[in-house]
Every structure is written in C-alpha cells, then in structure tokens.
C-alpha cells in the first residue's frame, strides 16, 4: 500500500488532489505563509486534520509511522 508525502515549503495543491483521487493517504507539513499552508487548508476542508503536521520532526515521524505500520494506512484511507 502506498502513501504520499507533500512537498515543503511549497506545498502542492496538485499533490493533494492527485493523492485524494487515488485514495492515498498524504502527510503535509503546514507553515505560516499561503504557499506553506495551501495543502493543509485543502485537507482541513476534507476533514483530514490527522494528515497535517506542524513540524519537520512530526512530518518525518508520521512518514516513518505510515511506512512501518501499513495497517494505519487503511485507517487513514477509510477516513478519506
């Protein structure tokens, strides 16, 4: 099973849309500027707040967690 990691600091709207259309869980790192918060805003609109992290350490930890525990991917996919 796959997951998607959003780019940073320039988050990608297309990245989010493509991942959601493919039913892939995605992790994004939010920031303070519009470009850094675009993906997080889209995920908030979809009520996917659990896919948004606020620090680089949390971003890496969430990515490792999803990579090492594929069963969590299913939970995230069911939320989408």
Helices and strands as residue ranges (DSSP letters): E 3-5, H 13-21, E 25-29, H 34-45, G 49-51, E 52-53, H 56-68, H 70-79
